[in-house]
Amino acid sequence: MDELNLTPSLTLDAEPSAPTLTLEPEKEEEAPQAKPVSVEETPLSPEEQKMVDDFSEKIDITNSQQVLQYGAACQKKIGDFSDAALSKVRTKDMGEVGGMLTDLVSELKGFDANAQPQKGLFGFFKRAGQQIDDLKLRYSKVETNVEKIEGMLENHQVQLLKDVAMLDKMYEMNMAYFKELSMYILAGKKKLEKVRAEDLAQAQAKAQASGLPEDAQRARDLEDMCVRFEKKLYDLQLTRTISIQMAPQIRLIQNNDTLMAEKIQTTIVNTIPLWKNQMVLALGLAHSQQAMEAQRAVSDMTNDLLKKNAAALKQGTIDVAKESERGIVDIETLQQTNRSLIETLDELNKIQTEGRQKRAAAEAELGRIEGELKDKLMEIRK
């Protein structure tokens, strides 16, 4: 079973619309077409309209040089204006600041106030002062970079604000050139319409009536001149469109510069002071940390000394007590000495007994040898 749709909905209708069923595919709504805007709709003051009417009377379509240069001065102003905009309003090169910010972030990450001291009480006190000095040196280096970046950002901000003011002037100039170009087009169209309605119509009628080739050629030449002038007006309309597009482009660039200036202002007012405050806090915390570590090292060393002295005192007292309770000669030593003496006497008796036995046997053997020798000598005398 499908779950109920509990998503809330809002409507201004008195009742919900009834469901409808259809076999036809839903037609996509056509996007509304933008209403064409013509140059004739350009708002002109009465003075400007009179200027257009008077200038229209001065235009000579049959003057090729005049047609060629028609509106060229205004077009040149638009071109020069575009070149000035391109040279002055460019993408701000924040690469150097971005690189320094990256380096600064690395230094801030490496700004560790919790440096590990050398082990041991004496090693700690020997290195503590050096560690604080090293920390202060790192702080000075980071602070110098922060101040350098702050100065560069301020310079960029000043330049951006100058660009914003300059863009306002450029916008006003562009609108003035746009109005001037529109007036050129309106005057030209009025003159072209009048020539085609009067001069060209009369020339064509004369050629039609006379049937002479030279009349037909004059009518043809005037028609070609009208076409060339019409193309010239079309070129001016293209330039006018460029001027129209330039207005929002200027505002977009101006808005980007304003946003960047505001961002830099936030960095200068909020971010950089926050960096400095955090570094100062880190330095102060390092001092407190060093004092705490020193006190901890003293306490640990004191406890270790007390424990070692207590253990040594205990062992020494026990050893002295044991030694004082011993006799001059241990009973075990006397027992060992007695056993060795008895064993020595037993061994001595054994050796002496064996010696007497060997001597008695030797005496008997000597007697036998002597008797045997005596008998042998007696046999020789006989």
C-alpha positions in Angstrom: 0.0 0.0 0.0 1.4 3.4 -1.0 2.1 5.8 1.9 0.0 8.9 2.2 1.5 12.1 0.9 1.7 14.3 4.1 3.8 17.1 2.4 2.1 20.4 3.3 0.9 22.6 0.4 -0.1 26.2 0.2 -2.8 27.7 -2.0 -4.9 30.8 -2.3 -7.8 29.0 -4.1 -11.0 28.6 -2.1 -11.2 25.0 -3.1 -8.7 22.5 -4.5 -9.1 22.1 -8.2 -10.8 18.9 -9.3 -8.7 16.2 -11.0 -8.9 15.9 -14.8 -8.4 12.9 -17.1 -7.0 13.2 -20.6 -5.5 11.0 -23.3 -3.7 13.9 -24.9 -0.1 14.5 -23.9 0.5 17.6 -21.8 1.5 20.5 -23.9 4.6 22.4 -22.8 3.9 26.1 -22.2 5.7 28.2 -24.7 8.1 30.7 -23.2 6.9 34.3 -23.5 8.5 36.0 -26.4 10.4 39.2 -25.5 8.9 42.3 -27.0 11.1 43.7 -29.7 12.6 47.1 -28.8 13.3 49.5 -31.7 15.6 52.5 -31.8 12.5 54.7 -32.3 11.5 54.0 -28.8 14.6 55.7 -27.4 13.3 58.5 -25.1 14.4 61.9 -26.3 13.8 65.3 -24.8 12.2 68.0 -26.9 15.6 69.6 -27.4 17.2 66.3 -28.5 14.3 65.6 -30.8 14.8 69.0 -32.5 18.5 68.3 -32.8 17.6 65.0 -34.6 15.2 66.8 -37.0 17.7 69.6 -37.8 20.6 67.1 -38.3 18.4 65.0 -40.6 18.0 67.9 -43.0 21.8 68.2 -43.3 22.4 64.6 -44.3 23.2 64.1 -48.0 22.8 60.5 -49.0 24.3 61.1 -52.4 27.6 62.2 -50.8 29.6 59.0 -50.6 32.2 60.4 -48.3 29.6 61.7 -45.9 27.8 58.4 -45.9 31.2 56.6 -45.2 31.9 58.8 -42.2 28.4 59.0 -40.9 28.4 58.1 -37.2 32.1 57.2 -37.4 33.0 59.7 -34.7 30.5 58.2 -32.3 31.7 54.7 -33.2 35.2 55.8 -32.5 34.2 57.1 -29.1 32.6 53.7 -28.3 35.8 51.9 -29.5 38.1 54.1 -27.5 35.7 53.7 -24.5 35.9 49.9 -24.8 39.7 50.1 -25.0 39.8 52.2 -21.9 37.5 49.9 -20.0 39.7 46.9 -21.0 42.9 48.6 -19.9 41.5 49.9 -16.6 39.0 47.3 -15.6 40.7 43.9 -15.5 40.7 40.9 -13.4 42.4 41.8 -10.1 45.6 39.8 -9.7 45.2 38.3 -6.2 47.7 35.5 -6.9 50.4 37.1 -4.8 48.1 37.7 -1.9 46.6 34.2 -2.3 50.1 32.7 -2.3 51.1 34.7 0.9 47.8 33.6 2.5 48.6 30.0 1.7 52.1 30.4 3.2 50.6 32.1 6.2 48.1 29.3 6.8 51.1 26.9 6.7 53.0 29.0 9.3 49.9 29.3 11.5 49.5 25.5 11.4 53.2 25.2 12.4 52.8 27.8 15.1 52.7 25.1 17.9 53.2 26.5 21.3 53.2 23.0 22.9 56.9 22.2 22.1 58.0 19.0 23.8 60.7 19.7 26.4 63.8 17.6 26.9 63.3 14.8 29.4 64.6 15.2 32.9 64.4 18.1 35.3 67.8 19.7 34.5 67.2 19.2 30.8 63.8 20.9 31.1 65.1 24.0 32.8 68.0 24.1 30.4 65.8 24.1 27.3 62.7 26.1 28.7 64.2 29.5 28.0 65.3 28.5 24.5 61.9 27.2 23.7 60.2 30.4 24.7 62.7 32.4 22.6 62.0 30.1 19.6 58.3 30.6 20.1 58.6 34.4 20.2 60.8 34.2 17.0 58.1 32.3 15.2 55.4 34.7 16.4 57.4 37.7 15.2 57.8 36.0 11.8 54.1 35.2 11.4 53.1 38.7 12.7 55.4 40.3 10.1 53.8 38.3 7.3 50.3 39.1 8.6 51.0 42.8 8.6 52.5 42.6 5.2 49.4 40.9 3.8 47.3 43.5 5.6 49.1 46.3 3.8 48.7 44.6 0.4 45.0 44.0 1.0 44.5 47.6 2.0 46.2 48.7 -1.3 44.0 46.3 -3.3 40.9 47.7 -1.5 41.9 51.3 -2.3 42.4 50.3 -6.0 39.1 48.5 -6.1 37.2 51.5 -4.6 38.9 53.7 -7.3 37.8 51.3 -9.9 34.2 51.4 -8.6 34.2 55.2 -8.9 35.8 55.0 -12.3 33.1 52.5 -13.4 30.4 54.9 -12.4 31.9 57.5 -14.7 32.3 54.9 -17.4 28.6 54.0 -17.1 27.6 57.6 -17.5 29.8 58.0 -20.5 28.4 54.8 -22.1 24.8 56.1 -21.6 25.8 59.4 -23.2 27.4 57.6 -26.2 24.3 55.3 -26.4 22.0 58.4 -26.6 24.3 60.0 -29.2 24.4 56.9 -31.3 20.6 56.5 -31.1 20.2 60.1 -32.3 22.5 59.4 -35.3 20.4 56.4 -36.2 17.1 58.2 -35.8 18.2 61.2 -37.9 19.6 58.8 -40.6 16.3 56.7 -40.7 14.3 59.9 -41.0 16.4 61.1 -43.8 16.4 57.7 -45.6 12.6 57.4 -45.3 12.2 61.0 -46.7 14.6 60.3 -49.6 12.9 57.0 -50.5 9.4 58.6 -50.2 10.3 61.7 -52.2 13.5 61.8 -54.2 13.6 58.1 -55.1 10.0 57.9 -55.9 10.3 60.9 -58.2 13.3 59.5 -59.9 11.6 56.2 -60.5 8.5 57.9 -61.8 10.6 60.0 -64.2 12.4 57.0 -65.4 9.2 55.1 -65.9 7.7 58.0 -67.8 10.6 58.9 -70.0 12.0 55.5 -70.6 15.4 57.0 -71.0 18.4 54.9 -69.8 20.0 57.8 -68.1 16.9 58.4 -66.0 16.7 54.7 -65.1 20.4 54.8 -64.1 19.9 57.9 -61.9 17.0 56.1 -60.2 19.2 53.0 -59.8 22.1 54.9 -58.4 19.9 56.7 -55.9 18.4 53.3 -54.9 22.0 51.9 -54.4 22.9 54.9 -52.3 19.8 54.4 -50.1 20.8 50.7 -49.7 24.4 51.7 -48.7 23.1 54.2 -46.2 20.7 51.7 -44.8 23.7 49.3 -44.3 25.5 52.1 -42.6 22.6 52.6 -40.2 22.6 48.8 -39.6 26.2 49.0 -38.6 25.4 51.8 -36.2 22.6 49.7 -34.7 25.1 46.9 -34.1 27.4 49.4 -32.3 24.3 50.6 -30.3 23.6 47.0 -29.2 27.2 46.6 -28.0 26.7 49.8 -26.0 23.5 48.4 -24.5 25.3 45.2 -23.5 28.2 47.2 -22.0 25.9 48.8 -19.4 25.1 45.6 -17.5 28.7 44.4 -18.0 30.0 47.5 -16.3 27.5 47.1 -13.4 28.6 43.4 -13.0 32.2 44.3 -12.9 31.4 47.1 -10.5 29.4 44.8 -8.3 32.3 42.3 -8.3 34.8 45.0 -7.3 32.4 46.2 -4.5 32.0 42.6 -3.2 35.8 42.1 -3.2 36.4 45.4 -1.4 33.8 44.4 1.2 35.5 41.0 1.6 38.9 42.6 2.0 37.4 45.0 4.6 36.0 42.0 6.5 39.5 40.3 6.4 41.2 43.5 7.6 38.7 44.3 10.3 37.8 40.7 11.5 40.1 38.0 10.2 43.5 39.5 10.7 42.8 40.8 14.2 41.5 37.3 15.0 44.8 35.8 13.8 46.8 38.2 15.9 44.6 37.5 19.0 45.0 33.8 18.6 48.7 34.0 18.2 49.0 36.2 21.3 46.8 33.8 23.2 49.1 30.9 22.0 52.1 32.8 23.2 50.5 33.5 26.6 49.4 29.9 26.9 53.0 28.8 26.1 54.2 30.8 29.1 51.6 29.2 31.3 52.3 25.8 29.9 56.1 26.2 30.5 55.4 27.2 34.1 53.1 24.3 34.6 55.6 21.9 33.1 58.3 23.3 35.3 56.2 22.8 38.4 55.2 19.4 37.3 58.8 18.4 36.7 59.8 19.7 40.2 57.0 17.8 41.8 57.7 14.6 39.8 61.4 14.8 40.7 60.7 15.4 44.3 58.4 12.4 44.5 60.9 10.3 42.7 63.7 11.3 45.1 61.5 10.6 48.1 60.5 7.2 46.8 64.1 6.3 46.0 65.4 7.5 49.4 62.6 5.6 51.2 63.4 2.5 49.3 67.2 2.9 49.9 66.5 3.6 53.6 64.4 0.5 53.9 66.9 -1.8 52.2 69.8 -0.3 54.2 67.9 -0.7 57.6 67.1 -4.3 56.8 70.6 -5.1 55.7 72.1 -3.6 58.9 69.6 -5.4 61.1 70.4 -8.7 59.5 74.2 -8.1 59.7 73.9 -7.1 63.4 72.1 -10.4 64.2 74.8 -12.6 62.6 77.5 -14.2 64.8 81.2 -13.8 64.1 81.2 -17.2 62.4 78.1 -18.7 61.0 77.1 -22.1 62.3 76.8 -23.3 58.7 80.5 -22.3 58.3 81.5 -24.3 61.4 79.5 -27.3 60.2 81.1 -27.1 56.8 84.6 -26.7 58.3 83.9 -29.7 60.7 82.8 -31.9 57.8 85.9 -30.9 55.8 88.1 -31.7 58.8 86.6 -35.1 59.5 86.8 -35.9 55.8 90.5 -34.8 55.9 91.3 -37.0 58.9 89.4 -40.0 57.4 91.4 -39.6 54.2 94.6 -39.3 56.2 94.0 -42.5 58.2 93.1 -44.3 55.0 96.3 -43.1 53.3 98.5 -44.1 56.4 96.8 -47.5 56.6 97.5 -48.1 52.9 101.1 -47.0 53.4 101.8 -49.4 56.2 100.3 -52.2 54.2 102.4 -51.4 51.2 105.5 -51.1 53.3 104.9 -54.5 54.9 104.3 -56.1 51.5 107.4 -54.4 50.2 109.5 -55.7 53.2 108.3 -59.2 52.5 109.1 -58.8 48.9 112.6 -57.5 49.7 113.3 -60.5 51.9 112.2 -62.9 49.2 114.4 -61.1 46.7 117.4 -61.1 49.1 116.9 -64.9 49.8 116.6 -65.7 46.1 119.7 -63.8 45.4 121.6 -65.5 48.2 120.6 -69.0 47.0 121.7 -68.1 43.5 125.1 -67.0 44.7 125.6 -70.3 46.7 125.0 -72.3 43.6 127.8 -70.6 41.8 130.4 -71.3 44.5 129.8 -75.1 44.3 
